[in-house]
Amino acid sequence: MTRQRRTNEEWSTETRAALMAAARAAFEHGYDEASIESIAAAASLTKGAVYHHYQDKRALFRAVFESVEEEIVQSIERAALKQATPYDGLLRGCEAFLDAVLEERAARIVLVDGPRVLGWKVWREIDARTGGLSLRRGLKAAMEAGQIVRTDVDAMATLISGGLNECALLCAESGASQRRRAAAGKALRLLLAGLRLPVELQPELNGPRSD
């Protein structure tokens, strides 16, 4: 009985994995163009198997959307943790977002169809606990290290996130995406440089005061 249950669970996991891969490939070309029939066929499943796991196409899209968001956050965190300082981690994390969205062809899912299909309220809720949370942590770490000015973290994260999203869309929609990506990176570095405190005021670079 235990073996049978485990086998069913393994089958279910494999089915979901195949379904998610097929759905993501389909949704990368647009939500409206994708169909349950075509996704099921690509995953070598029946429509009934798809509806066994997901109520409808929108529910399947949401699962793909959340999966892509998590992957992007993982890319951001990996890049940020390799850096020597919180500020460098913040900068590289922001650049990693642009790279992940463009290289993984995720912009259509995350930035175009996501808000439209899920609605702004749901889209923002998911973003707030994934990419938004990562950005707020990066900003807070840089502030606490004394490397950037202290300000409202939520407000600053909203401004930066909005700018990154628009830059990603501009790059994705442009025929010269590499040139646009380079320009976006330069603009990002200039933007974040404006938040930096002078070196002499950064405690972690100058050590504790002796007064």
C-alpha positions in Angstrom: 0.0 0.0 0.0 2.8 2.4 0.9 4.6 1.5 -2.3 1.5 2.2 -4.4 0.9 5.5 -2.7 4.5 6.6 -3.3 4.3 5.5 -6.9 1.1 7.6 -7.4 2.9 10.6 -5.8 5.9 10.1 -8.1 3.5 9.9 -11.1 1.8 13.0 -10.0 5.1 14.9 -9.6 6.3 13.8 -13.0 3.0 14.8 -14.6 3.1 18.2 -13.1 6.7 18.7 -14.2 5.9 17.8 -17.8 2.8 20.0 -17.7 4.6 23.0 -16.3 7.4 22.7 -18.9 4.9 22.5 -21.7 2.8 25.3 -20.3 5.7 27.6 -19.9 6.9 27.0 -23.4 3.4 27.8 -24.7 2.9 30.9 -22.5 6.2 32.4 -23.5 4.5 33.0 -26.9 1.5 34.6 -25.3 -1.4 33.6 -23.1 -4.1 34.0 -25.7 -2.3 31.9 -28.2 -1.9 29.0 -25.8 -4.7 26.4 -25.3 -5.2 23.5 -22.9 -5.4 21.2 -25.9 -2.0 22.2 -27.3 -0.4 22.2 -23.8 -1.7 18.8 -23.0 -0.5 17.4 -26.3 3.0 18.9 -25.8 3.2 17.2 -22.4 1.8 13.9 -23.8 -1.2 14.2 -21.5 -5.0 14.3 -22.0 -7.1 17.4 -21.3 -8.5 15.5 -18.4 -5.1 15.1 -16.8 -4.6 18.8 -17.1 -7.9 19.6 -15.4 -7.1 17.1 -12.7 -4.3 19.4 -11.6 -5.6 22.8 -12.5 -9.1 24.2 -12.7 -8.6 26.1 -15.9 -6.0 27.8 -18.1 -5.7 30.8 -15.8 -4.9 28.6 -12.8 -2.2 26.9 -14.9 -0.8 30.2 -16.0 -0.7 31.4 -12.4 1.3 28.3 -11.4 3.8 29.0 -14.3 3.9 32.6 -13.4 4.8 31.9 -9.7 7.4 29.3 -10.8 9.1 31.8 -13.1 9.1 34.5 -10.4 10.8 32.1 -8.0 13.4 31.2 -10.6 14.1 34.9 -11.2 14.5 35.5 -7.4 16.9 32.6 -7.2 19.0 34.1 -10.0 19.0 37.5 -8.2 20.0 36.0 -4.8 22.8 33.9 -6.4 24.2 37.0 -8.1 23.9 39.2 -5.0 25.5 36.8 -2.6 28.6 36.6 -4.7 29.3 40.3 -4.2 31.7 41.8 -1.6 29.3 44.4 -0.2 25.6 44.9 0.2 25.6 47.8 -2.3 27.3 45.6 -4.9 24.8 42.9 -4.1 22.0 45.3 -4.6 23.4 46.5 -8.0 24.2 43.1 -9.3 20.9 41.7 -8.1 19.0 44.4 -10.1 21.1 43.6 -13.2 20.5 39.9 -12.6 16.7 40.6 -12.8 17.1 42.1 -16.2 19.3 39.3 -17.4 17.0 36.6 -16.1 13.9 38.1 -17.7 15.5 38.5 -21.0 17.6 35.4 -21.2 14.8 33.1 -20.1 12.3 34.8 -22.3 10.2 35.4 -19.3 9.2 39.0 -19.9 6.0 38.0 -21.7 4.9 35.9 -18.8 6.0 38.1 -15.9 5.5 41.6 -17.3 3.0 41.5 -20.1 0.5 38.7 -19.6 0.9 38.5 -15.8 -0.8 41.7 -14.8 -3.4 41.3 -17.5 -4.4 37.7 -16.9 -4.1 37.7 -13.1 -5.1 41.3 -12.5 -3.0 44.0 -10.9 -4.0 43.1 -7.3 -2.9 39.4 -7.6 0.1 40.3 -9.7 1.3 42.8 -7.2 0.7 40.4 -4.3 2.8 37.7 -5.9 5.5 40.2 -6.9 5.7 41.7 -3.4 6.5 38.3 -1.8 9.0 37.3 -4.5 11.1 39.9 -6.4 9.8 42.7 -4.4 10.8 41.1 -1.1 14.3 40.4 -2.5 14.7 44.0 -3.6 13.5 45.3 -0.2 16.0 43.1 1.6 18.8 44.3 -0.7 18.0 48.0 -0.1 17.7 47.4 3.7 21.0 45.7 3.9 22.7 48.5 2.0 21.1 51.1 4.2 22.0 49.2 7.4 25.6 49.0 6.2 25.6 52.7 5.7 26.3 52.5 2.0 23.2 54.3 0.7 21.0 56.9 2.2 18.3 55.8 4.6 14.8 56.3 3.2 11.5 54.5 3.1 12.4 51.0 1.8 9.0 50.3 0.4 8.8 53.6 -1.6 12.3 53.1 -3.0 11.7 49.5 -3.9 8.6 50.5 -5.7 10.4 53.1 -7.7 13.3 50.9 -8.6 11.1 47.9 -9.4 8.9 49.9 -11.7 11.9 51.2 -13.5 13.4 47.7 -13.9 10.2 46.3 -15.2 9.9 49.1 -17.8 13.5 48.6 -18.8 13.0 44.9 -19.2 10.0 45.5 -21.4 11.9 48.0 -23.5 14.7 45.5 -24.0 12.4 42.6 -24.8 10.4 44.6 -27.3 13.4 46.1 -29.0 15.1 44.6 -32.1 18.4 45.8 -30.6 17.9 44.1 -27.2 21.6 43.8 -26.4 22.2 47.5 -27.0 19.2 48.4 -24.9 20.3 46.0 -22.2 23.7 47.8 -22.0 22.0 51.2 -21.9 19.7 49.9 -19.1 22.7 48.7 -17.1 24.4 52.0 -17.4 21.3 53.9 -16.4 20.8 51.6 -13.4 24.4 52.1 -12.2 23.9 55.9 -12.4 20.6 55.7 -10.6 21.9 53.6 -7.7 25.1 55.7 -7.5 22.8 58.6 -6.6 21.8 56.8 -3.4 25.4 56.2 -2.3 26.8 57.9 0.7 30.3 59.4 0.4 33.0 56.9 1.2 34.1 58.7 4.3 30.6 58.4 5.7 30.4 54.6 5.1 31.1 52.9 8.5 32.0 49.5 7.2 34.7 50.9 5.0 36.3 53.2 7.6 35.9 51.0 10.8 34.4 52.2 14.1 34.9 55.7 15.3 37.4 56.2 18.1 35.9 59.1 19.9 
